[in-house]
Amino acid sequence: MATVYQIKKIHALKSVVGLDDDLYRDMLMSFDVQTSKDLTFTEAKILIEILEEKAIAMKKWVKQPLKYSDLDREEKMATQAQLRMIESMWREICYFDNDKFAKKSLRKFLKSKFKTDDIMFLTKCKAVKVIQAIKNIQKNLKKSAATL
């Protein structure tokens, strides 16, 4: 589910861009939802990126730098894109819509399965394994949801 922060940002960008309600609803329908609250974390992220691009093109918005873009990482450490992907995928499977809970549960998962205390300490090799593990969890969740 989309976070409260994402929903607020979507509505703020909608106002900045000046989208009328019909066009906004059409954009939501492209994600097969009727309200921004029904978007997944990743879908909300994509919609925000689309609206930010429109706002930037209209020179009405200054885009924030990507998370982890200020990190100076060693070659063997996980890339910034990998770290963002792990967080995004984890948010999709996290069963509470709470950033603090998601971060805490991700750390617990990393500690128990990969013997790593924080996402910042992942190597590229471990990051690939974490991404695969989260994909497997997503697949299992979809299977169990389909059987209900």
N, C-alpha and C positions, 0 to 999 in steps of 0.2 A: 504494500500500500504506500501511496505517496505520503511524505511527511507533512506536518502542518507548515513547516518552513517552505517546502516546495509549493504547496497550494497557495500560500500567501504570495510567493514570488511569481507564480503563474498569473495570478490576478493583478499584481502590480504591473507586470509586463504587458498584460492585456490592456490595461489602462494607458500605459506609456505609448504603446503602438497604436492605440485607438481602434481596436477591433470591435466591430459591432457584434451583437449577441449571436446573430445567425452564423457569421463566419467562425466565431469561437466555437459554437456547437458543432459545426462541420468539422473543425479541427479535432474536437474530442471524439466525434464519430469515427474518424480515421483510426482511432485507437480502440474502437468498439466499446466506448463508454459514453455515458451521458453527462457525467459530472467529473470534475478534476479529482474528487475524493476517491473515485473508483480506479484511477490510474495506478499502475504498479510504480515502485520506486524508479525503475529504469525508464518506463514510459514518461513519467513526470520529468525526469532529467532530459529526455529527448525533446519534449515539448518546450521546456525552458530554453534549451539551446536554440530551437527554431525561433522562439519569440525574441531571444537575445539578439540573434542575427538580424532579425527585422528591425529591432530597436537601434542596433548599432548602425545599420544601413541608413536609418533615418536620422542618425546622429543625436539620438535621444537617450542613449544608454552607454555606460562605460562598463565593459565586461571585466569581471573579476578574474584574476589569474587562476589557473587550474590548481586544485589541491595537490600538494607535494611538488609543485613546479619550482619551489625555492630550495629544494633539497639538492645538495651536491653529493651524489651517490657514487660509491666505488663501482667498478665494472661488474663485480660478482654479485652485487646486491640487487634486489628486485627493482624493476623500473618504476617510474612514477605512474605509468599507465597500468601496470600490474597491480599496484597498490590501490589505485582508484577502482579498478575492476573488481578486486576482491571485496572491497567495502560495498560496492554497488550490488554485487551478487548476494552478499551476506544480508543486506537490507531486504532483499526480495524474499528470503526464507525466514527472516526474523519474525517471530509471531507477535511481538509487541511493537506498536508504532511509537517508539521512543528512542531517540538517538543515543542517550546515555546507556540504555539497556543493550542496544545493538552493539555498541563499542565494547561493553563489558562481556557480552556473550561471545563476540568474536575473539577477544583475548583469551577467554576460557577455552574455546574450541582450539585455538592455535597452541595453547599450553598443553592441553591434553593429547592432541593428535600429532603435533609437530614439534613439541618440546621447545617452542619459541614463545617468549614472553609478550611480544608486541609485534604488530604488523611491520613496524619500521625495521625489525631485525631479520626479515626474511631475505634469503638469497634468491636469485633468479630460479634456481632449481626447485627450491621449496615452494616458491610462489606458484610455479606451474602445478605442483602437486596439490597445493591448497585450492587452486582454481578447479582442478579436476575433482577434488573431494566435494567441493560445494556444488559442482554440476551434478554429481552423483546424488547428493542430498536433494537437489531440485527435482531430479528425475524420479526419485523415490516418493517425494511428496506428490508429484503429479499422478503417479500410479495409485497411491493410496486415496487421492481425491477422486480418481476415476472409478474406484471400486465402491465409493459411498453412494 
